[in-house]
Amino acid sequence: MTEQTAEITGYLQRWRNGDESALEDVLPLVYKELRLIAKRYRAKERSEHTFQTTEIISEAYLRLAGQNATDWQDRSHFFAVASTMMRNLLVDHARAKNYQKRGSGSEKLNIDDVAVYSKEPDSVVLKLDEALTELGKFDERKSRIVELRYFGGLTSQEVADVLGVSEITIKREWLKAKAWLQNELVA
């Protein structure tokens, strides 16, 4: 565990135990990490995308700050919650734009081309969300793995820590989830 990971975990545990000052200490640290994740994906984003890095990070940051009832376990748990929030933000944004009706002009998609800030139209985010929801109906763990990797930017080891399984299990299930999603997205 790195020094910063331990520091974030310590602040989250203090916050969970009711120390409001810990929130003031942890948020700048996690904001920096959230911003780095978003910047990494932003580099892949199509230039005309209207949802800016600062907007998604700021909105996720505000929502996370309101999570005082969450039983924070550690840094990985925090970023797992952040992943879900980012996914929801992106899906809500894509739905709000809704410049392409569902099903019209269906396009074949490759799961490897989909990222938090996709180069494809916002309809891709909606299609991925629908596919993940469908996957979650029969295999919640694989759905969660995709959510944590794509929307949260977590590594295989971090996902393994969040889900309490080995990294090799995550890598194996990641491959299976990608294959299933590839089939769903090109149909």
Backbone as JSON Lines, residues from 0, in Angstrom:
{"i":0,"aa":"M","n":[0.85,-1.17,0.0],"ca":[0.0,0.0,0.0],"c":[0.9,1.24,0.0]}
{"i":1,"aa":"T","n":[0.62,2.14,-0.93],"ca":[1.43,3.35,-1.0],"c":[1.08,4.28,0.16]}
{"i":2,"aa":"E","n":[1.95,5.26,0.36],"ca":[1.72,6.21,1.44],"c":[0.43,7.0,1.22]}
{"i":3,"aa":"Q","n":[0.19,7.42,-0.04],"ca":[-1.02,8.19,-0.31],"c":[-2.27,7.31,-0.17]}
{"i":4,"aa":"T","n":[-2.19,6.05,-0.59],"ca":[-3.32,5.14,-0.43],"c":[-3.66,4.98,1.04]}
{"i":5,"aa":"A","n":[-2.64,4.79,1.87],"ca":[-2.86,4.67,3.31],"c":[-3.42,5.96,3.88]}
{"i":6,"aa":"E","n":[-2.93,7.08,3.4],"ca":[-3.42,8.38,3.89],"c":[-4.9,8.56,3.54]}
{"i":7,"aa":"I","n":[-5.27,8.25,2.3],"ca":[-6.67,8.37,1.88],"c":[-7.54,7.43,2.69]}
{"i":8,"aa":"T","n":[-7.1,6.19,2.86],"ca":[-7.86,5.22,3.65],"c":[-8.06,5.72,5.08]}
{"i":9,"aa":"G","n":[-7.02,6.28,5.67],"ca":[-7.12,6.82,7.03],"c":[-8.15,7.94,7.13]}
{"i":10,"aa":"Y","n":[-8.11,8.86,6.18],"ca":[-9.09,9.96,6.18],"c":[-10.52,9.43,6.01]}
{"i":11,"aa":"L","n":[-10.68,8.46,5.1],"ca":[-12.02,7.9,4.88],"c":[-12.55,7.22,6.13]}
{"i":12,"aa":"Q","n":[-11.68,6.51,6.83],"ca":[-12.1,5.85,8.06],"c":[-12.45,6.87,9.14]}
{"i":13,"aa":"R","n":[-11.68,7.96,9.24],"ca":[-12.02,9.02,10.19],"c":[-13.35,9.67,9.83]}
{"i":14,"aa":"W","n":[-13.56,9.9,8.54],"ca":[-14.82,10.5,8.07],"c":[-15.99,9.57,8.39]}
{"i":15,"aa":"R","n":[-15.8,8.28,8.13],"ca":[-16.84,7.28,8.43],"c":[-17.19,7.29,9.91]}
{"i":16,"aa":"N","n":[-16.2,7.54,10.75],"ca":[-16.42,7.54,12.2],"c":[-16.91,8.89,12.73]}
{"i":17,"aa":"G","n":[-17.26,9.79,11.81],"ca":[-17.88,11.04,12.23],"c":[-16.99,12.26,12.3]}
{"i":18,"aa":"D","n":[-15.73,12.14,11.93],"ca":[-14.82,13.28,11.97],"c":[-15.0,14.1,10.69]}
{"i":19,"aa":"E","n":[-15.77,15.18,10.76],"ca":[-16.06,16.01,9.59],"c":[-14.81,16.69,9.03]}
{"i":20,"aa":"S","n":[-13.81,16.94,9.87],"ca":[-12.58,17.57,9.37],"c":[-11.84,16.64,8.42]}
{"i":21,"aa":"A","n":[-12.03,15.33,8.56],"ca":[-11.38,14.37,7.68],"c":[-11.87,14.54,6.24]}
{"i":22,"aa":"L","n":[-13.14,14.93,6.08],"ca":[-13.68,15.18,4.75],"c":[-12.9,16.3,4.07]}
{"i":23,"aa":"E","n":[-12.62,17.35,4.8],"ca":[-11.87,18.48,4.25],"c":[-10.46,18.05,3.85]}
{"i":24,"aa":"D","n":[-9.9,17.08,4.55],"ca":[-8.55,16.61,4.25],"c":[-8.52,15.63,3.07]}
{"i":25,"aa":"V","n":[-9.52,14.76,2.99],"ca":[-9.49,13.72,1.96],"c":[-9.95,14.21,0.59]}
{"i":26,"aa":"L","n":[-10.89,15.12,0.54],"ca":[-11.43,15.52,-0.75],"c":[-10.39,16.11,-1.71]}
{"i":27,"aa":"P","n":[-9.48,16.95,-1.25],"ca":[-8.47,17.43,-2.2],"c":[-7.58,16.3,-2.75]}
{"i":28,"aa":"L","n":[-7.3,15.3,-1.93],"ca":[-6.47,14.17,-2.38],"c":[-7.2,13.33,-3.42]}
{"i":29,"aa":"V","n":[-8.46,13.01,-3.16],"ca":[-9.2,12.17,-4.11],"c":[-9.59,12.96,-5.34]}
{"i":30,"aa":"Y","n":[-9.8,14.27,-5.18],"ca":[-10.11,15.1,-6.34],"c":[-8.97,15.04,-7.35]}
{"i":31,"aa":"K","n":[-7.75,15.08,-6.86],"ca":[-6.59,15.0,-7.74],"c":[-6.58,13.67,-8.49]}
{"i":32,"aa":"E","n":[-6.88,12.58,-7.79],"ca":[-6.89,11.27,-8.44],"c":[-8.04,11.15,-9.43]}
{"i":33,"aa":"L","n":[-9.22,11.65,-9.05],"ca":[-10.35,11.63,-9.98],"c":[-10.01,12.43,-11.24]}
{"i":34,"aa":"R","n":[-9.37,13.53,-11.05],"ca":[-8.98,14.38,-12.18],"c":[-7.97,13.65,-13.08]}
{"i":35,"aa":"L","n":[-7.02,12.94,-12.5],"ca":[-6.06,12.19,-13.3],"c":[-6.74,11.09,-14.12]}
{"i":36,"aa":"I","n":[-7.69,10.4,-13.51],"ca":[-8.45,9.37,-14.23],"c":[-9.19,10.01,-15.4]}
{"i":37,"aa":"A","n":[-9.86,11.11,-15.13],"ca":[-10.63,11.79,-16.18],"c":[-9.72,12.32,-17.29]}
{"i":38,"aa":"K","n":[-8.56,12.84,-16.93],"ca":[-7.62,13.35,-17.94],"c":[-7.15,12.23,-18.85]}
{"i":39,"aa":"R","n":[-6.9,11.07,-18.27],"ca":[-6.45,9.92,-19.06],"c":[-7.5,9.56,-20.1]}
{"i":40,"aa":"Y","n":[-8.75,9.54,-19.7],"ca":[-9.82,9.24,-20.64],"c":[-10.1,10.41,-21.57]}
{"i":41,"aa":"R","n":[-9.94,11.61,-21.07],"ca":[-10.19,12.81,-21.87],"c":[-9.28,12.85,-23.09]}
{"i":42,"aa":"A","n":[-8.09,12.31,-22.97],"ca":[-7.16,12.28,-24.09],"c":[-7.72,11.46,-25.26]}
{"i":43,"aa":"K","n":[-8.63,10.53,-24.97],"ca":[-9.23,9.68,-25.99],"c":[-10.55,10.26,-26.52]}
{"i":44,"aa":"E","n":[-11.02,11.3,-25.89],"ca":[-12.33,11.86,-26.2],"c":[-12.34,12.56,-27.56]}
{"i":45,"aa":"R","n":[-13.48,12.49,-28.23],"ca":[-13.65,13.26,-29.46],"c":[-13.72,14.73,-29.1]}
{"i":46,"aa":"S","n":[-13.18,15.56,-29.93],"ca":[-13.0,16.97,-29.59],"c":[-14.3,17.73,-29.39]}
{"i":47,"aa":"E","n":[-15.37,17.32,-30.05],"ca":[-16.62,18.06,-29.92],"c":[-17.5,17.6,-28.76]}
{"i":48,"aa":"H","n":[-17.01,16.69,-27.95],"ca":[-17.79,16.23,-26.79],"c":[-18.07,17.41,-25.87]}
{"i":49,"aa":"T","n":[-19.32,17.55,-25.42],"ca":[-19.71,18.73,-24.65],"c":[-19.56,18.58,-23.15]}
{"i":50,"aa":"F","n":[-19.31,17.39,-22.66],"ca":[-19.16,17.16,-21.23],"c":[-17.68,17.26,-20.9]}
{"i":51,"aa":"Q","n":[-17.28,18.35,-20.33],"ca":[-15.87,18.62,-20.07],"c":[-15.37,17.86,-18.84]}
{"i":52,"aa":"T","n":[-14.08,17.61,-18.81],"ca":[-13.45,16.91,-17.7],"c":[-13.79,17.57,-16.37]}
{"i":53,"aa":"T","n":[-13.67,18.87,-16.32],"ca":[-13.93,19.6,-15.08],"c":[-15.37,19.41,-14.62]}
{"i":54,"aa":"E","n":[-16.3,19.38,-15.57],"ca":[-17.71,19.22,-15.21],"c":[-17.98,17.86,-14.56]}
{"i":55,"aa":"I","n":[-17.47,16.81,-15.18],"ca":[-17.75,15.48,-14.62],"c":[-17.04,15.28,-13.29]}
{"i":56,"aa":"I","n":[-15.83,15.76,-13.17],"ca":[-15.11,15.61,-11.91],"c":[-15.76,16.44,-10.83]}
{"i":57,"aa":"S","n":[-16.15,17.66,-11.16],"ca":[-16.79,18.53,-10.16],"c":[-18.11,17.93,-9.69]}
{"i":58,"aa":"E","n":[-18.9,17.42,-10.63],"ca":[-20.18,16.82,-10.25],"c":[-19.98,15.57,-9.41]}
{"i":59,"aa":"A","n":[-19.05,14.72,-9.82],"ca":[-18.75,13.51,-9.03],"c":[-18.23,13.9,-7.65]}
{"i":60,"aa":"Y","n":[-17.37,14.88,-7.6],"ca":[-16.79,15.38,-6.35],"c":[-17.9,15.85,-5.4]}
{"i":61,"aa":"L","n":[-18.84,16.64,-5.93],"ca":[-19.94,17.13,-5.1],"c":[-20.82,15.99,-4.58]}
{"i":62,"aa":"R","n":[-21.11,15.04,-5.46],"ca":[-21.92,13.9,-5.04],"c":[-21.2,13.05,-4.0]}
{"i":63,"aa":"L","n":[-19.91,12.86,-4.19],"ca":[-19.13,12.08,-3.23],"c":[-19.05,12.78,-1.88]}
{"i":64,"aa":"A","n":[-18.95,14.1,-1.89],"ca":[-18.9,14.87,-0.65],"c":[-20.2,14.7,0.14]}
{"i":65,"aa":"G","n":[-21.29,14.43,-0.55],"ca":[-22.58,14.23,0.11],"c":[-22.79,12.81,0.62]}
{"i":66,"aa":"Q","n":[-21.81,11.96,0.48],"ca":[-21.92,10.55,0.86],"c":[-21.48,10.29,2.29]}
{"i":67,"aa":"N","n":[-21.9,11.12,3.23],"ca":[-21.43,10.95,4.61],"c":[-22.01,9.72,5.3]}
{"i":68,"aa":"A","n":[-23.03,9.11,4.75],"ca":[-23.61,7.93,5.37],"c":[-22.95,6.64,4.87]}
{"i":69,"aa":"T","n":[-22.05,6.75,3.91],"ca":[-21.39,5.58,3.36],"c":[-20.37,5.02,4.34]}
{"i":70,"aa":"D","n":[-20.33,3.71,4.45],"ca":[-19.38,3.03,5.33],"c":[-18.08,2.8,4.55]}
{"i":71,"aa":"W","n":[-17.29,3.87,4.38],"ca":[-16.06,3.81,3.59],"c":[-15.11,2.79,4.2]}
{"i":72,"aa":"Q","n":[-14.64,1.87,3.35],"ca":[-13.69,0.85,3.8],"c":[-12.26,1.29,3.57]}
{"i":73,"aa":"D","n":[-11.99,1.77,2.35],"ca":[-10.64,2.17,1.98],"c":[-10.69,2.95,0.67]}
{"i":74,"aa":"R","n":[-9.51,3.27,0.15],"ca":[-9.4,4.03,-1.09],"c":[-10.1,3.32,-2.25]}
{"i":75,"aa":"S","n":[-9.9,2.01,-2.39],"ca":[-10.51,1.25,-3.48],"c":[-12.03,1.32,-3.41]}
{"i":76,"aa":"H","n":[-12.57,1.2,-2.22],"ca":[-14.02,1.3,-2.05],"c":[-14.51,2.67,-2.48]}
{"i":77,"aa":"F","n":[-13.79,3.7,-2.1],"ca":[-14.16,5.07,-2.47],"c":[-14.21,5.21,-4.0]}
{"i":78,"aa":"F","n":[-13.17,4.71,-4.67],"ca":[-13.14,4.85,-6.12],"c":[-14.15,3.92,-6.81]}
{"i":79,"aa":"A","n":[-14.56,2.85,-6.16],"ca":[-15.64,2.02,-6.7],"c":[-16.95,2.8,-6.69]}
{"i":80,"aa":"V","n":[-17.22,3.5,-5.6],"ca":[-18.42,4.34,-5.53],"c":[-18.31,5.46,-6.57]}
{"i":81,"aa":"A","n":[-17.14,6.04,-6.69],"ca":[-16.92,7.11,-7.68],"c":[-17.16,6.59,-9.09]}
{"i":82,"aa":"S","n":[-16.77,5.35,-9.37],"ca":[-16.98,4.75,-10.7],"c":[-18.45,4.7,-11.04]}
{"i":83,"aa":"T","n":[-19.24,4.26,-10.08],"ca":[-20.68,4.18,-10.3],"c":[-21.25,5.57,-10.55]}
{"i":84,"aa":"M","n":[-20.79,6.53,-9.78],"ca":[-21.28,7.9,-9.97],"c":[-20.89,8.44,-11.35]}
{"i":85,"aa":"M","n":[-19.65,8.17,-11.76],"ca":[-19.21,8.64,-13.08],"c":[-20.04,7.99,-14.18]}
{"i":86,"aa":"R","n":[-20.29,6.7,-14.03],"ca":[-21.12,6.01,-15.03],"c":[-22.48,6.67,-15.1]}
{"i":87,"aa":"N","n":[-23.1,6.89,-13.95],"ca":[-24.42,7.5,-13.92],"c":[-24.41,8.91,-14.51]}
{"i":88,"aa":"L","n":[-23.37,9.67,-14.22],"ca":[-23.26,11.02,-14.78],"c":[-23.16,10.99,-16.3]}
{"i":89,"aa":"L","n":[-22.32,10.1,-16.81],"ca":[-22.15,10.01,-18.26],"c":[-23.43,9.54,-18.95]}
{"i":90,"aa":"V","n":[-24.09,8.57,-18.34],"ca":[-25.34,8.07,-18.92],"c":[-26.41,9.16,-18.88]}
{"i":91,"aa":"D","n":[-26.52,9.86,-17.76],"ca":[-27.49,10.95,-17.66],"c":[-27.2,12.04,-18.69]}
{"i":92,"aa":"H","n":[-25.92,12.35,-18.87],"ca":[-25.54,13.37,-19.85],"c":[-25.92,12.93,-21.26]}
{"i":93,"aa":"A","n":[-25.63,11.67,-21.58],"ca":[-25.95,11.15,-22.91],"c":[-27.46,11.14,-23.14]}
{"i":94,"aa":"R","n":[-28.21,10.76,-22.13],"ca":[-29.67,10.77,-22.26],"c":[-30.2,12.18,-22.44]}
{"i":95,"aa":"A","n":[-29.62,13.12,-21.74],"ca":[-30.07,14.51,-21.84],"c":[-29.84,15.04,-23.25]}
{"i":96,"aa":"K","n":[-28.72,14.7,-23.82],"ca":[-28.44,15.15,-25.19],"c":[-29.37,14.46,-26.17]}
{"i":97,"aa":"N","n":[-29.47,13.16,-26.03],"ca":[-30.39,12.32,-26.8],"c":[-30.59,12.82,-28.23]}
{"i":98,"aa":"Y","n":[-29.52,13.07,-28.92],"ca":[-29.64,13.55,-30.28],"c":[-29.92,12.42,-31.28]}
{"i":99,"aa":"Q","n":[-29.81,11.19,-30.79],"ca":[-30.1,10.06,-31.65],"c":[-31.07,9.15,-30.92]}
{"i":100,"aa":"K","n":[-32.23,8.89,-31.49],"ca":[-33.23,8.04,-30.84],"c":[-32.69,6.63,-30.71]}
{"i":101,"aa":"R","n":[-33.11,5.96,-29.67],"ca":[-32.69,4.57,-29.45],"c":[-33.07,3.71,-30.63]}
{"i":102,"aa":"G","n":[-32.09,2.93,-31.06],"ca":[-32.37,1.95,-32.11],"c":[-32.28,2.51,-33.51]}
{"i":103,"aa":"S","n":[-32.46,3.81,-33.7],"ca":[-32.39,4.34,-35.05],"c":[-30.94,4.46,-35.47]}
{"i":104,"aa":"G","n":[-30.69,4.11,-36.7],"ca":[-29.32,4.2,-37.2],"c":[-28.35,3.34,-36.42]}
{"i":105,"aa":"S","n":[-28.79,2.14,-36.01],"ca":[-27.92,1.28,-35.22],"c":[-26.57,1.1,-35.88]}
{"i":106,"aa":"E","n":[-25.56,1.11,-35.08],"ca":[-24.21,0.99,-35.58],"c":[-23.51,-0.16,-34.88]}
{"i":107,"aa":"K","n":[-22.57,-0.79,-35.58],"ca":[-21.8,-1.85,-34.96],"c":[-20.7,-1.22,-34.13]}
{"i":108,"aa":"L","n":[-20.53,-1.72,-32.92],"ca":[-19.56,-1.15,-32.01],"c":[-18.59,-2.22,-31.53]}
{"i":109,"aa":"N","n":[-17.42,-1.79,-31.18],"ca":[-16.41,-2.67,-30.63],"c":[-16.19,-2.24,-29.18]}
{"i":110,"aa":"I","n":[-16.24,-3.16,-28.26],"ca":[-16.1,-2.84,-26.83],"c":[-14.78,-2.14,-26.56]}
{"i":111,"aa":"D","n":[-13.73,-2.42,-27.33],"ca":[-12.44,-1.77,-27.12],"c":[-12.45,-0.3,-27.52]}
{"i":112,"aa":"D","n":[-13.46,0.12,-28.31],"ca":[-13.56,1.51,-28.71],"c":[-14.35,2.35,-27.73]}
{"i":113,"aa":"V","n":[-14.95,1.72,-26.73],"ca":[-15.77,2.43,-25.77],"c":[-14.92,2.73,-24.54]}
{"i":114,"aa":"A","n":[-14.92,3.98,-24.11],"ca":[-14.2,4.4,-22.9],"c":[-15.06,5.43,-22.21]}
{"i":115,"aa":"V","n":[-14.63,5.9,-21.06],"ca":[-15.41,6.89,-20.33],"c":[-15.78,8.05,-21.24]}
{"i":116,"aa":"Y","n":[-14.8,8.57,-21.95],"ca":[-15.07,9.64,-22.91],"c":[-14.88,9.04,-24.29]}
{"i":117,"aa":"S","n":[-15.93,8.49,-24.82],"ca":[-15.86,7.77,-26.06],"c":[-15.66,8.69,-27.26]}
{"i":118,"aa":"K","n":[-15.0,8.19,-28.3],"ca":[-14.87,8.93,-29.54],"c":[-16.15,8.81,-30.35]}
{"i":119,"aa":"E","n":[-17.02,7.91,-29.99],"ca":[-18.29,7.71,-30.67],"c":[-19.33,8.65,-30.08]}
{"i":120,"aa":"P","n":[-20.48,8.79,-30.73],"ca":[-21.54,9.63,-30.18],"c":[-22.01,9.15,-28.81]}
{"i":121,"aa":"D","n":[-22.71,10.03,-28.12],"ca":[-23.19,9.7,-26.78],"c":[-24.07,8.46,-26.75]}
{"i":122,"aa":"S","n":[-24.63,8.08,-27.89],"ca":[-25.46,6.88,-27.94],"c":[-24.65,5.64,-27.54]}
{"i":123,"aa":"V","n":[-23.34,5.68,-27.73],"ca":[-22.48,4.55,-27.35],"c":[-22.51,4.36,-25.84]}
{"i":124,"aa":"V","n":[-22.45,5.45,-25.11],"ca":[-22.51,5.37,-23.64],"c":[-23.82,4.75,-23.22]}
{"i":125,"aa":"L","n":[-24.9,5.14,-23.88],"ca":[-26.22,4.58,-23.56],"c":[-26.27,3.09,-23.89]}
{"i":126,"aa":"K","n":[-25.72,2.7,-25.04],"ca":[-25.7,1.29,-25.41],"c":[-24.86,0.47,-24.43]}
{"i":127,"aa":"L","n":[-23.73,1.02,-24.03],"ca":[-22.89,0.31,-23.06],"c":[-23.62,0.19,-21.73]}
{"i":128,"aa":"D","n":[-24.3,1.24,-21.3],"ca":[-25.05,1.19,-20.06],"c":[-26.15,0.12,-20.13]}
{"i":129,"aa":"E","n":[-26.87,0.07,-21.23],"ca":[-27.92,-0.94,-21.4],"c":[-27.32,-2.35,-21.37]}
{"i":130,"aa":"A","n":[-26.19,-2.53,-22.07],"ca":[-25.54,-3.84,-22.09],"c":[-25.04,-4.23,-20.7]}
{"i":131,"aa":"L","n":[-24.47,-3.27,-19.97],"ca":[-24.0,-3.57,-18.61],"c":[-25.16,-3.91,-17.68]}
{"i":132,"aa":"T","n":[-26.26,-3.23,-17.84],"ca":[-27.45,-3.54,-17.03],"c":[-27.93,-4.96,-17.33]}
{"i":133,"aa":"E","n":[-27.94,-5.31,-18.61],"ca":[-28.35,-6.66,-19.01],"c":[-27.37,-7.7,-18.47]}
{"i":134,"aa":"L","n":[-26.07,-7.44,-18.6],"ca":[-25.06,-8.35,-18.07],"c":[-25.23,-8.51,-16.55]}
{"i":135,"aa":"G","n":[-25.52,-7.42,-15.86],"ca":[-25.7,-7.46,-14.42],"c":[-26.86,-8.32,-13.96]}
{"i":136,"aa":"K","n":[-27.83,-8.54,-14.84],"ca":[-28.99,-9.38,-14.49],"c":[-28.6,-10.83,-14.26]}
{"i":137,"aa":"F","n":[-27.57,-11.3,-14.96],"ca":[-27.18,-12.7,-14.77],"c":[-25.74,-12.86,-14.26]}
{"i":138,"aa":"D","n":[-24.95,-11.79,-14.29],"ca":[-23.6,-11.88,-13.74],"c":[-23.17,-10.5,-13.23]}
{"i":139,"aa":"E","n":[-23.56,-10.22,-12.01],"ca":[-23.32,-8.91,-11.39],"c":[-21.82,-8.61,-11.3]}
{"i":140,"aa":"R","n":[-21.02,-9.61,-11.0],"ca":[-19.59,-9.35,-10.83],"c":[-18.94,-8.9,-12.14]}
{"i":141,"aa":"K","n":[-19.25,-9.56,-13.25],"ca":[-18.68,-9.14,-14.53],"c":[-19.12,-7.73,-14.89]}
{"i":142,"aa":"S","n":[-20.37,-7.41,-14.63],"ca":[-20.87,-6.06,-14.89],"c":[-20.11,-5.04,-14.05]}
{"i":143,"aa":"R","n":[-19.9,-5.38,-12.82],"ca":[-19.19,-4.48,-11.9],"c":[-17.73,-4.3,-12.32]}
{"i":144,"aa":"I","n":[-17.12,-5.38,-12.81],"ca":[-15.73,-5.3,-13.28],"c":[-15.63,-4.3,-14.43]}
{"i":145,"aa":"V","n":[-16.54,-4.4,-15.39],"ca":[-16.51,-3.47,-16.52],"c":[-16.73,-2.05,-16.03]}
{"i":146,"aa":"E","n":[-17.68,-1.86,-15.14],"ca":[-17.96,-0.52,-14.61],"c":[-16.73,0.07,-13.92]}
{"i":147,"aa":"L","n":[-16.09,-0.72,-13.11],"ca":[-14.92,-0.24,-12.38],"c":[-13.74,0.05,-13.3]}
{"i":148,"aa":"R","n":[-13.56,-0.8,-14.31],"ca":[-12.43,-0.6,-15.24],"c":[-12.69,0.59,-16.17]}
{"i":149,"aa":"Y","n":[-13.86,0.62,-16.84],"ca":[-14.12,1.66,-17.83],"c":[-14.51,2.99,-17.21]}
{"i":150,"aa":"F","n":[-15.45,2.96,-16.31],"ca":[-15.97,4.22,-15.78],"c":[-15.15,4.73,-14.6]}
{"i":151,"aa":"G","n":[-14.48,3.84,-13.91],"ca":[-13.7,4.27,-12.76],"c":[-12.21,4.34,-13.0]}
{"i":152,"aa":"G","n":[-11.76,3.71,-14.08],"ca":[-10.35,3.74,-14.4],"c":[-9.48,2.94,-13.44]}
{"i":153,"aa":"L","n":[-10.08,2.0,-12.69],"ca":[-9.3,1.2,-11.75],"c":[-8.51,0.14,-12.49]}
{"i":154,"aa":"T","n":[-7.38,-0.22,-11.94],"ca":[-6.55,-1.29,-12.49],"c":[-7.18,-2.64,-12.1]}
{"i":155,"aa":"S","n":[-6.67,-3.71,-12.69],"ca":[-7.16,-5.05,-12.35],"c":[-6.95,-5.33,-10.86]}
{"i":156,"aa":"Q","n":[-5.79,-4.95,-10.34],"ca":[-5.52,-5.18,-8.91],"c":[-6.48,-4.38,-8.03]}
{"i":157,"aa":"E","n":[-6.74,-3.14,-8.39],"ca":[-7.67,-2.33,-7.6],"c":[-9.08,-2.91,-7.65]}
{"i":158,"aa":"V","n":[-9.5,-3.4,-8.81],"ca":[-10.82,-4.04,-8.92],"c":[-10.85,-5.3,-8.05]}
{"i":159,"aa":"A","n":[-9.77,-6.06,-8.07],"ca":[-9.68,-7.26,-7.23],"c":[-9.82,-6.9,-5.76]}
{"i":160,"aa":"D","n":[-9.18,-5.81,-5.35],"ca":[-9.28,-5.37,-3.95],"c":[-10.71,-4.98,-3.6]}
{"i":161,"aa":"V","n":[-11.37,-4.25,-4.51],"ca":[-12.74,-3.82,-4.27],"c":[-13.68,-5.01,-4.14]}
{"i":162,"aa":"L","n":[-13.51,-5.99,-5.03],"ca":[-14.44,-7.12,-5.06],"c":[-14.01,-8.29,-4.18]}
{"i":163,"aa":"G","n":[-12.81,-8.21,-3.61],"ca":[-12.36,-9.25,-2.7],"c":[-12.04,-10.57,-3.36]}
{"i":164,"aa":"V","n":[-11.51,-10.51,-4.58],"ca":[-11.09,-11.72,-5.29],"c":[-9.67,-11.5,-5.8]}
{"i":165,"aa":"S","n":[-9.1,-12.54,-6.4],"ca":[-7.73,-12.43,-6.89],"c":[-7.69,-11.62,-8.19]}
{"i":166,"aa":"E","n":[-6.52,-11.07,-8.46],"ca":[-6.34,-10.31,-9.7],"c":[-6.52,-11.21,-10.92]}
{"i":167,"aa":"I","n":[-6.06,-12.45,-10.86],"ca":[-6.2,-13.37,-12.0],"c":[-7.69,-13.64,-12.29]}
{"i":168,"aa":"T","n":[-8.51,-13.69,-11.24],"ca":[-9.95,-13.87,-11.43],"c":[-10.52,-12.66,-12.17]}
{"i":169,"aa":"I","n":[-10.09,-11.48,-11.79],"ca":[-10.56,-10.26,-12.45],"c":[-10.15,-10.27,-13.92]}
{"i":170,"aa":"K","n":[-8.91,-10.61,-14.19],"ca":[-8.43,-10.64,-15.58],"c":[-9.21,-11.65,-16.41]}
{"i":171,"aa":"R","n":[-9.47,-12.82,-15.84],"ca":[-10.22,-13.86,-16.54],"c":[-11.65,-13.4,-16.82]}
{"i":172,"aa":"E","n":[-12.3,-12.84,-15.79],"ca":[-13.69,-12.4,-15.95],"c":[-13.78,-11.16,-16.83]}
{"i":173,"aa":"W","n":[-12.75,-10.32,-16.82],"ca":[-12.69,-9.15,-17.69],"c":[-12.73,-9.59,-19.16]}
{"i":174,"aa":"L","n":[-11.95,-10.61,-19.5],"ca":[-11.94,-11.13,-20.87],"c":[-13.31,-11.68,-21.26]}
{"i":175,"aa":"K","n":[-13.94,-12.41,-20.36],"ca":[-15.26,-12.97,-20.64],"c":[-16.3,-11.86,-20.78]}
{"i":176,"aa":"A","n":[-16.23,-10.86,-19.92],"ca":[-17.18,-9.74,-19.99],"c":[-17.01,-8.98,-21.29]}
{"i":177,"aa":"K","n":[-15.76,-8.74,-21.7],"ca":[-15.5,-8.04,-22.95],"c":[-16.08,-8.82,-24.13]}
{"i":178,"aa":"A","n":[-15.89,-10.13,-24.12],"ca":[-16.41,-10.96,-25.21],"c":[-17.94,-10.88,-25.24]}
{"i":179,"aa":"W","n":[-18.57,-10.98,-24.1],"ca":[-20.04,-10.91,-24.05],"c":[-20.52,-9.54,-24.53]}
{"i":180,"aa":"L","n":[-19.88,-8.47,-24.05],"ca":[-20.28,-7.12,-24.44],"c":[-20.03,-6.88,-25.94]}
{"i":181,"aa":"Q","n":[-18.93,-7.4,-26.44],"ca":[-18.65,-7.27,-27.88],"c":[-19.8,-7.86,-28.68]}
{"i":182,"aa":"N","n":[-20.24,-9.02,-28.27],"ca":[-21.36,-9.67,-28.95],"c":[-22.63,-8.83,-28.86]}
{"i":183,"aa":"E","n":[-22.88,-8.27,-27.7],"ca":[-24.09,-7.44,-27.5],"c":[-24.02,-6.14,-28.28]}
{"i":184,"aa":"L","n":[-22.88,-5.51,-28.32],"ca":[-22.76,-4.2,-28.94],"c":[-22.73,-4.24,-30.46]}
{"i":185,"aa":"V","n":[-22.35,-5.35,-31.03],"ca":[-22.34,-5.44,-32.5],"c":[-23.62,-6.02,-33.05]}
{"i":186,"aa":"A","n":[-24.49,-6.5,-32.18],"ca":[-25.75,-7.11,-32.64],"c":[-26.69,-6.07,-33.19]}
